[in-house]
């Protein structure tokens, strides 16, 4: 028997509370049964987003929410900046270009966070820039971009909105949508909210809704105005993904019980313990600054293939973590501490890495990382 | 206690086999665990579609599949015909127009099927028509359009493809994609395949793939070429809706065990019994011809509000059927016999309608419809 542990940055483990609620007989989305379900989900997401704005619920992966954030608020030829510090930043560029936006891509070296001063300089020079697209947590590198700083800048520009892919950051990081002034914030179900894939969430500010009035991209499936009208009636524009929304309510109930501040501090604590344990093992972290609390990217020791670490964790120990993508494939591996994650998920990950490295002939003092993690998680 | 019966045309009841499989711990979509899962789903859908073509699996409602069938194969200005014989036919028109297609809408009176001769006339006169968009089963009216006849016509035209919304027809009707020559056929998870909402399926012929080469609509989320490339590797372009695909495999396993011919004849038998039972009660069917085997639309007796029949079924007897949409709201009610449906679902529906009508003061001979249904279902 090989017990299985899912420590990848999405899908993340789904608590039994949600799995069993989703295994109940299905209800009809246009019947009165569903209205209180969607109402609860709507309010729960507003709580999680720390916003009074609408948070739309879409039947798609998080990427669908990203596409909707482009084709509902912009028009072909609009000037925008995409911040590309990894695989998902690159996705912003691709989406904006697919819809014909005049896209200025700011490439940020993998492992680093965007310098908000540079964004400020660009905006000062060119007030026709309509949107700044960024990730909160860049899953491919394990870096957190400073959203608060970017929001502070973009807020000053009437004709510019800030669009944040918070797909892997939501729940792991304190993102104060209203207080900071984030205009569009995207989440996905299979990350911090502890659900299977299939839902995207999009929080939208009043400032952003004004942009929607002028947008000329073709749209039908991701039509946010229609979704907003339906949401007001506790409905979605097309067939509601009933099952996942029922699961969402269960998961939000768990997060609410924990308390929002505790949710964020749990993620901070787990991430910090993971990082320091990796350092104690003698490994280097991939992020040179501003590490994400959702996922820790770790450099493979020289002479050892990061993909082999990933593979050994899976095959020998039943731990599904993640490898590296694109040009860091083989150079890093990634461990998530996101959503339904606690002390012993970190201990499992750290012990697993120690055992795998020893098995691969790399000199490791067994228990050295675990001791540090225990120390930090005792507090 | 009010036991609940879901007899709506989607979502339809999900068998426990699928619910429990979906309640198992989640697996990662980019891990080796998932490859055989997607491989089985792919092959299962080809079996169900009666095709050797690719059948893409999308994370969206069926409408997402419809959008993809427009924005992947056509360009703004392309001449197409949409057949609008109800709410979902109207959707084809809206999607085609949203993407700037030169859309000739053929309005078919609600309750009637399209006359394929008229489509043939149009194609003869204008060979620049690139696509014919139609529903197999039009859920809003309970009418089945003759897909075989349309396919026979469109096949003759090299520069025209036939796009069939089979969302509610799949499983209920024998749709021979390859043998008839359907070019694009769309399905959805929450109908005949007995799953919760969240998946769209799109079968695509080689003839249609050639159209994709010339298409100039913007696209990113519904990018069928990318999905095809990923499908060949047993992957999806974005995060796979893992849970629903696991459920899909369970449901297809059940359908395969029954045998495809038996699946179709079961739906035909249930639909026929429902229709004749309604006539025996003294009610009129809404379709004047070619009724669907997925859902039966029934006219409310004069002086009785169809929405009240729907409401009474739900509130007094726990039966969730469906009312009418748009201009037939109040005039009809609809009963599905789709997917996880058998003899006693029909008996329940017919008995429920008898009891509701009696309760509303309409003269009904109790058991008159049930007797006819029993008689027919005995065979």
Interface residues (C-beta under 8 A of the other chain):
Chain A: X4 X6 X8 X10 X11 X13 X14 X19 X20 X22 X23 X24 X25 X26 X27 X28 X29 X30 X31 X32 X33 X59 X60 X61 X62 X63 X64 X67 X71 X94 X95 X98 X99 X100 X188 X190 X196 X197 X198 X217 X218 X219 X220 X221 X222 X238 X239 X240 X241 X242 X243 X244 X314 X320 X322
Chain B: X4 X6 X8 X10 X11 X12 X13 X14 X19 X20 X22 X23 X24 X25 X26 X27 X28 X29 X30 X31 X32 X33 X59 X60 X61 X62 X63 X64 X67 X71 X94 X95 X98 X99 X100 X188 X190 X196 X197 X198 X217 X218 X219 X220 X221 X222 X238 X239 X240 X241 X242 X243 X244 X314 X320 X322
